[in-house]
Amino acid sequence: MVESVSQSGAERRSQRRKKKVNRVSKGEGSLYLRGRVWWYKAPDGTCRSTEKKIKSEAVEWKQKFLAERCNEGRPPTARSRSTVTVNEVLDDYLTYMTLKNRKSVKVITQVFNASIRPAFGDRQPASLTTLDFERYREEREKHVDPVTVNRDFAYLRAALNHGMLRQTPRKVDSVPYMPMADESHNVRTGFIEVPGYKDILQQLPLTLKPLFVCGYHVSTRKGELKNIRWSQVDFEEGVIVLEPADTKTGKGRYLPIYGDMGEWLTKQKAVRDAEFPECPWVFFWHTIDCMLGHGGVRTKPGSHVQKFDASWKAAVKRAGHEELLFHDLRRSAQRNMRKAGIDQSIRMKISGHKTDSMERRYNIVDIEDVKGAAKQMAEWIKGEKAKT
């Protein structure tokens, strides 16, 4: 009985080995380590030693071996990469981004279509050189900021890396160096103090007041803020719930309702219930603002607030803060939480920052912060002197 069981087990193992050896050829084959030497296993199951002990040398051996097979007229193990164009690599990357449900795919598609495809689309990835990118930057910077060109290169590099690392057989052999401009000067330091907050609030149209108040109190992104629905607002718990699908990072979090937020959200809810009971959005256009043309010619009362740049710029100009961006409210809220003594981990949970370095960029220091630190240190030194 035991012998028959062992025989059947051996037969099953033999069958599995046969299936593995006889499976359909696919890709370029693989490298594996036998002892201290790397061996190459072809798609047809045959194995041979590379006689290399270093993996990078074994990879080079493998590529040369495949090239020789193609030159000899043998059927290549994969499609020749000499026929692959940058356009194809970009398409593959966008398909991958769409599959992963990345929210940036729309922006990246626009950049590819407007800039990258016209410049490099019909080229083969292997033909791209650093000189090509330097010429591209020189021409592109005639119309846009150097940092914008950095974004172009970042998206292109991600696509090329995808073709090299995430595809079998790979369509890109290597990613060329792309010259990147210095971005240290591009870090904004804009923020608004409480007096400025009050001035701007008075100048804004009624529709934008609740949005502005919430933006100043909670350090969240404009896109996440605009898309809040009433089903996410919990007045009893005093929080706004952001589900993973609602956030840029894909992680849910809570926004506290405090200060002026409660008053303005309550007013907003009353207007919505009375005039637009079917509106799911917390931030919508009020009737009076549509009559005055704040939302644009086609804006309907009760419609979702999306674009409001013109109304925002006019209001902050009247308030004497012409250079203030709506995104500066995120910096302001983060800075206010820090000054209020909120722990960094809690600040990051509210703002949605993933790393300490990104959160620290929002810790803007002004002259009052420095004077406050000096006062603290003076008191500390005075105390230390008293001890001695």
C-alpha positions in Angstrom: 0.0 0.0 0.0 2.8 2.4 1.0 4.7 1.4 -2.2 1.8 2.2 -4.5 1.2 5.5 -2.8 4.9 6.5 -3.3 4.8 5.3 -6.9 1.8 7.4 -7.7 3.5 10.4 -6.0 6.5 9.9 -8.2 4.4 9.7 -11.3 2.7 13.0 -10.4 6.0 14.7 -9.9 7.2 13.3 -13.2 4.1 14.6 -15.0 4.5 18.1 -13.5 8.2 18.2 -14.7 7.1 17.2 -18.2 4.4 19.9 -18.3 7.0 22.5 -17.1 9.5 21.5 -19.7 7.0 21.2 -22.6 5.0 24.3 -21.9 4.5 26.9 -24.7 7.6 29.1 -25.4 7.2 32.6 -24.0 9.4 35.6 -23.5 13.1 35.7 -23.6 13.9 32.8 -21.2 15.2 33.2 -17.7 18.4 33.1 -15.6 18.9 31.0 -12.5 21.7 30.3 -10.1 23.2 26.8 -10.0 25.9 26.8 -7.3 27.9 29.9 -7.9 27.4 30.1 -11.7 24.4 31.6 -13.6 22.6 29.4 -16.1 20.3 30.4 -18.9 17.0 28.5 -19.5 15.5 29.2 -22.9 11.8 29.3 -23.6 12.0 25.8 -25.1 13.3 24.4 -21.9 16.9 23.9 -22.9 19.5 25.1 -20.4 23.1 26.2 -20.8 25.8 27.8 -18.6 26.6 31.4 -19.0 29.9 30.7 -17.2 29.3 34.0 -15.3 29.2 34.4 -11.5 28.0 38.0 -11.5 24.3 38.5 -12.5 24.8 41.7 -14.5 27.4 39.8 -16.6 25.0 36.9 -17.0 22.2 39.3 -18.2 24.6 40.8 -20.7 25.5 37.3 -21.9 21.8 36.5 -22.3 21.2 39.6 -24.4 24.1 38.8 -26.7 23.0 35.2 -27.1 19.5 36.3 -28.1 20.9 38.8 -30.6 23.1 36.1 -32.2 20.1 33.9 -32.6 18.3 36.6 -34.4 21.3 37.4 -36.6 21.6 33.7 -37.5 18.1 33.8 -38.9 16.6 31.6 -36.1 13.1 32.4 -34.9 13.5 35.1 -32.2 12.2 34.3 -28.8 10.4 37.6 -28.6 9.4 40.5 -30.8 12.4 42.5 -31.9 12.6 45.7 -29.9 13.9 47.6 -32.9 10.3 47.9 -34.2 8.9 49.2 -30.9 8.2 53.0 -30.9 7.9 55.4 -28.0 4.2 55.8 -28.9 3.7 52.1 -28.2 5.6 52.4 -24.9 3.4 55.3 -23.9 0.2 53.4 -24.8 1.3 50.5 -22.7 2.0 52.7 -19.7 -1.4 54.5 -19.9 -3.1 51.1 -20.1 -1.2 50.1 -16.9 -2.1 53.3 -15.1 -5.8 52.9 -16.1 -5.8 49.3 -14.8 -4.4 50.5 -11.5 -7.1 53.2 -11.4 -4.5 56.0 -11.0 -6.1 59.4 -10.8 -3.2 61.0 -12.6 -3.8 59.1 -15.9 -5.9 62.0 -17.4 -3.1 64.6 -16.8 -0.4 62.2 -18.0 -2.4 61.5 -21.2 -2.7 65.2 -21.9 1.1 65.7 -21.4 1.9 62.8 -23.7 -0.5 63.9 -26.5 0.5 67.6 -26.3 4.3 67.4 -25.9 5.9 63.9 -25.8 4.3 62.2 -28.8 5.0 65.1 -31.2 8.6 65.2 -30.1 9.5 61.5 -29.7 6.5 59.4 -30.6 7.8 57.8 -33.8 11.3 57.2 -32.4 12.6 53.9 -31.0 13.4 54.1 -27.3 17.0 52.9 -28.0 17.6 55.9 -30.2 16.8 58.5 -27.6 19.8 60.4 -26.2 20.5 63.0 -23.6 21.2 65.5 -26.4 17.6 65.0 -27.6 16.2 65.9 -24.2 18.5 68.9 -23.9 17.1 70.2 -27.2 13.6 69.4 -26.2 14.1 71.4 -22.9 15.6 74.3 -24.8 12.6 74.5 -27.2 9.9 73.8 -24.6 11.2 76.4 -22.1 10.5 79.1 -24.6 6.8 78.6 -23.7 6.7 77.0 -20.2 8.5 77.0 -16.9 11.5 74.7 -16.4 9.6 72.8 -13.7 6.9 71.9 -16.2 9.5 70.3 -18.4 10.7 68.3 -15.4 7.1 66.9 -15.2 7.2 66.0 -18.9 10.5 64.1 -18.4 9.2 62.4 -15.2 6.2 61.0 -17.0 8.3 59.9 -20.0 10.8 58.2 -17.7 8.1 56.4 -15.9 6.7 55.0 -19.2 10.2 53.9 -20.3 10.8 52.2 -16.9 7.5 50.4 -17.3 8.6 49.1 -20.7 11.9 47.9 -19.3 10.8 46.5 -15.9 7.2 45.5 -16.0 6.8 43.9 -19.5 7.9 40.5 -20.7 9.5 40.5 -23.1 10.7 43.9 -22.3 10.3 46.7 -24.9 13.0 49.0 -23.5 16.6 48.1 -22.9 17.6 51.1 -20.9 16.4 54.6 -19.9 18.6 57.5 -21.0 19.6 60.3 -18.7 17.2 63.3 -18.7 18.6 66.7 -17.5 16.3 68.0 -14.7 16.1 71.7 -13.7 16.6 72.7 -10.1 13.2 73.0 -8.3 14.4 74.3 -4.9 13.3 77.8 -6.0 9.9 76.5 -6.9 8.7 75.7 -3.3 5.9 78.2 -2.5 5.7 79.7 0.9 2.4 81.4 0.7 0.0 81.4 3.7 -2.6 83.7 5.2 -3.0 84.9 8.8 -6.3 85.2 10.6 -6.8 88.9 9.8 -6.3 88.2 6.1 -8.6 85.2 6.4 -11.4 87.6 7.7 -10.7 90.1 4.9 -10.9 87.5 2.1 -14.1 86.0 3.6 -15.9 89.3 3.4 -14.9 89.7 -0.3 -15.8 86.3 -1.6 -19.2 85.5 -3.2 -21.6 83.6 -1.0 -21.0 80.3 -2.9 -17.3 80.3 -2.1 -17.5 81.3 1.6 -18.2 77.8 3.0 -15.5 76.3 0.7 -13.0 78.9 1.8 -13.7 78.5 5.5 -13.3 74.7 5.3 -10.1 75.1 3.2 -8.6 77.4 5.8 -9.5 75.1 8.8 -8.5 71.6 7.4 -5.4 71.1 5.4 -6.8 69.1 2.6 -6.5 69.3 -1.2 -8.8 71.4 -3.3 -10.0 68.5 -5.4 -10.8 66.4 -2.3 -12.6 69.4 -0.7 -14.8 70.3 -3.7 -16.0 66.7 -4.1 -17.4 66.2 -0.5 -21.0 65.0 -0.4 -23.5 65.5 2.3 -23.4 61.8 3.1 -19.8 62.3 4.2 -20.6 65.0 6.7 -21.3 63.7 10.2 -22.5 66.6 12.4 -23.0 64.4 15.5 -19.4 63.2 15.5 -18.1 66.5 14.2 -16.1 65.0 11.3 -16.1 64.8 7.5 -15.4 61.3 6.3 -13.1 60.9 3.3 -13.3 57.4 1.8 -10.3 55.9 0.1 -11.9 56.5 -3.3 -12.2 60.2 -2.5 -8.5 60.9 -1.8 -5.5 61.3 -3.9 -3.5 58.8 -1.9 -6.2 56.1 -1.9 -6.3 56.2 1.9 -9.4 57.2 3.8 -9.2 59.8 6.6 -11.3 62.1 8.8 -11.5 65.9 8.7 -12.5 67.6 11.9 -15.3 70.1 12.0 -14.4 73.0 14.3 -14.2 76.8 14.5 -16.3 78.6 11.8 -16.8 75.3 9.8 -19.8 74.2 11.9 -21.6 77.5 11.4 -21.0 77.7 7.6 -21.8 74.0 7.0 -25.1 74.3 8.9 -26.1 77.4 6.8 -25.1 75.5 3.7 -27.2 72.5 4.6 -30.2 74.7 5.3 -30.0 76.4 1.8 -29.5 73.0 0.2 -32.5 71.5 1.9 -34.8 74.5 1.1 -33.7 75.1 -2.5 -31.8 72.1 -3.9 -32.9 69.0 -2.0 -31.6 66.7 -4.8 -28.1 68.2 -4.7 -25.6 65.7 -3.2 -22.7 68.2 -3.1 -21.7 70.2 0.0 -20.4 73.0 -2.2 -22.8 74.2 -4.8 -23.6 77.5 -6.6 -26.1 79.7 -4.9 -28.8 81.4 -6.9 -27.7 85.0 -6.2 -24.1 84.2 -7.5 -25.4 82.7 -10.7 -27.5 85.8 -11.3 -24.5 88.0 -10.8 -22.4 85.8 -13.2 -19.8 84.5 -10.7 -20.0 80.9 -11.8 -20.0 81.7 -15.5 -22.7 82.0 -18.1 -23.7 78.3 -18.1 -23.7 77.8 -14.3 -27.0 76.7 -12.9 -28.1 77.3 -9.3 -27.5 74.2 -7.2 -24.8 72.8 -9.5 -21.5 71.4 -8.3 -18.8 74.0 -7.6 -15.8 73.0 -9.8 -14.1 76.0 -11.5 -14.0 79.3 -9.7 -10.7 80.9 -10.6 -12.1 84.2 -11.8 -14.2 84.8 -8.7 -11.3 83.8 -6.4 -8.7 86.0 -8.1 -11.1 89.0 -8.0 -11.9 88.5 -4.3 -8.3 88.1 -3.1 -7.3 91.1 -5.1 -10.0 93.3 -3.4 -8.8 91.9 0.0 -5.2 92.9 -0.7 -3.8 89.4 -1.1 -3.6 89.2 -4.9 -0.9 86.5 -5.0 -2.7 84.1 -2.7 -3.6 80.7 -4.3 -6.4 78.5 -3.0 -3.7 75.8 -2.3 -2.1 78.2 0.1 -5.0 77.6 2.4 -3.7 74.0 2.8 -0.3 75.4 3.9 -2.0 77.9 6.2 -4.1 75.2 7.9 -1.1 72.9 8.4 0.9 75.8 9.8 -1.9 76.8 12.2 -2.2 73.2 13.5 1.5 73.1 14.2 1.4 76.5 16.0 -1.6 75.1 18.0 0.6 72.2 19.2 -1.1 69.4 17.2 1.2 66.4 17.0 2.8 65.8 13.7 1.3 62.3 13.2 -2.2 63.8 13.7 -1.5 66.6 11.3 -0.4 64.1 8.7 -3.6 62.1 9.2 -5.7 65.1 8.7 -3.8 66.5 5.7 -3.1 63.2 4.0 0.7 63.7 3.7 2.4 60.3 3.3 5.9 61.3 4.4 7.5 63.5 7.0 9.5 65.4 4.3 6.4 66.5 2.5 4.7 67.5 5.7 7.7 69.6 6.7 7.5 71.6 3.5 4.3 73.0 4.9 5.9 74.1 8.2 6.3 77.7 7.0 8.2 79.9 9.4 7.7 83.7 9.5 9.3 86.4 11.7 6.7 85.9 14.5 7.7 82.3 14.7 11.4 83.2 15.0 10.6 85.9 17.7 8.5 83.4 19.6 11.4 80.9 19.5 13.8 83.6 20.8 11.5 84.3 23.7 11.2 80.6 24.6 15.0 80.2 24.5 15.6 83.3 26.5 13.2 82.0 29.3 15.0 78.6 29.1 18.5 80.1 29.5 17.2 82.3 32.3 16.0 79.2 34.1 19.3 77.4 33.6 21.2 80.3 35.0 18.9 80.4 38.0 19.8 76.8 38.7 23.5 77.6 39.0 
